[in-house]
Amino acid sequence: MTSTPEGCTTAGRLLPAATWPAADRPPVIVGGGHTGLLLALALEQAGLPVVLLDREPLEATLATDFDGRALGLMQGACRVLETLGLWSELAPVATPIWGVDVEDRGSGARIAYDARSVGDAPFGYGIETRLLRSTLLRAALARPGITFHPATVVTGLRRQPDRLVLALADGHSLATSLLLGADGRASAVRALAGIPLRRYDYRQTALTFAVRLRRPQSPRVRELLRPAGPLALLPIGPQLCSITWIEQTELAKALLAAGPVHLAAALQAELGSAEPFGEVVGRPTGHPLQGQLAARYIAPRVALAGDAAHGLHPIHAQGWNLGVRDVAALAEVLAEAAAHGQDPGSPEVLLRYQRWRAGDAALTFNLTDNLNRLFSNDLEPAKLLRSAGLGLVDRLAPLKRLVIRQGMGLGAPLGGRLPKLAQGQPLTARAAPA
Ligand SMILES: Cc1cc2nc3c(=O)[nH]c(=O)nc-3n(C[C@H](O)[C@H](O)[C@H](O)COP(=O)(O)OP(=O)(O)OC[C@H]3O[C@@H](n4cnc5c(N)ncnc54)[C@H](O)[C@@H]3O)c2cc1C
């Protein structure tokens, strides 16, 4: 890469015509995971060129083997992908989910949520994580307004009055009017910008892998809430199911070390002999779980999105769904700023994003954190509360529909309206005719 502290000439490729006021220094997104890729695609589609950096080499990201890991993408997130024209590529590899069956093993309480009770769209979709990322990556590589630099790591940040200068691990530097941190839980951007982080260790580890079933399954997620942690079965094909199995960390390590045959037997014991599932496939992997929430989404000329801003407990499958709402809101704020000729890195623009997103992030973080604390134990008072709570939601139809709509990501998030992209309205950075 060649670059100067002044501009962002990159890899010998000219940047496309810019509509940003600070046209010579387009925003730089650090992190080409799901969030960074989607943000780049949303901004580019609005007519705003961006530079995207990711630490991983391109081949490594594109060539990932099947590991069985998958995401539950809720309807709200799917609508954003659809508005951005990405859903036609994803739909063939996504499995519709029409319901969620929850069973609290401690209290014996059960509840079934049905998407058809609120409309004619599925709850969401089960999709393999690697297919989602590689589809977004291929789409980003094809867009002329996205200048992508794989195998590029940000290591430092220098502030100047009207710009930031990023130091890269290869010794080059890059100037930008706005730095967008989508670099995950260990975000370098968040640390370099001095944004504090609240963090807990759950002392739980999530095991992820897939199982091949003997019979076709119904299109529903099953979530078993157990004292050690939840165990979720997410359909990702007619006879393929992705497992997220949360255990106390020591036991999770022992299960992983014992190998797939033992893991299959242990899973079968958890599910009960009435449901013979077949075999473990994919690559069983352990993810130590921490909950973390950044104190702010923004710092001068910096904004965070996705896991860089919030790392959630997986109990409610909300992590990236929340990240998609960040992307949709941030892209909308920046497109409006560009349409009005505003500096995208100015405090008033960034504050609009902070105000819009902070409530939703805090609420969703606290919801997942509290659900895990409430359900992952064997205490009698907690069991009574769980049983009463699930029973109440089940009996009150309007409350149940509300819970379903919020879970699907269709309700307005706390602190603001649903972003345009989640309502099917494309963004444009072009100024409205006078
Ligand atoms: C067990 C488990 C189950 C989950 N299930 C669900 C679910 O069902 N539904 C759901 O919505 N969410 C789920 N999540 C959450 C979801 O996986 C995350 O929210 C999502 O993957 C975050 O994406 P991201 O792009 O923000 O971060 P990441 O995926 O961490 O991507 C960060 C990117 O930044 C790059 N990077 C990092 N540092 C640098 C640097 N210094 N310079 C350049 N690049 C850098 C990395 O290479 C990476 O590509 C689950 C999480 C876990 C652990």
The ligand as an ORCA input file, in Angstrom:
! r2SCAN-3c Opt
* xyz 0 1
  C     -21.586    -18.697     20.531
  C     -22.157    -17.480     19.868
  C     -23.399    -17.539     19.245
  C     -23.938    -16.389     18.653
  N     -25.163    -16.489     18.057
  C     -25.707    -15.373     17.515
  C     -27.001    -15.432     16.887
  O     -27.631    -16.473     16.809
  N     -27.501    -14.279     16.362
  C     -26.815    -13.095     16.417
  O     -27.325    -12.074     15.943
  N     -25.601    -13.028     16.987
  C     -25.027    -14.128     17.519
  N     -23.776    -14.059     18.061
  C     -23.039    -12.775     18.014
  C     -22.343    -12.558     16.649
  O     -21.522    -13.659     16.354
  C     -21.516    -11.264     16.700
  O     -22.326    -10.219     17.195
  C     -20.995    -10.861     15.318
  O     -20.278    -11.907     14.718
  C     -20.105     -9.625     15.464
  O     -19.619     -9.220     14.215
  P     -18.591     -8.000     14.126
  O     -18.289     -7.847     12.668
  O     -19.103     -6.832     14.880
  O     -17.285     -8.482     14.914
  P     -16.252     -9.639     14.491
  O     -16.969    -10.764     13.857
  O     -15.416     -9.908     15.695
  O     -15.347     -8.965     13.351
  C     -14.314     -8.061     13.648
  C     -13.403     -7.933     12.433
  O     -12.409     -6.952     12.726
  C     -11.129     -7.395     12.296
  N     -10.139     -6.714     13.163
  C     -10.000     -6.830     14.512
  N      -9.012     -6.023     14.956
  C      -8.506     -5.385     13.876
  C      -7.463     -4.410     13.681
  N      -6.755     -3.927     14.703
  N      -7.198     -3.955     12.429
  C      -7.931     -4.445     11.374
  N      -8.935     -5.366     11.501
  C      -9.218     -5.825     12.731
  C     -11.187     -8.919     12.467
  O     -10.290     -9.558     11.562
  C     -12.645     -9.227     12.110
  O     -12.811     -9.482     10.735
  C     -23.210    -15.176     18.666
  C     -21.956    -15.118     19.280
  C     -21.428    -16.255     19.892
  C     -20.067    -16.163     20.556
*
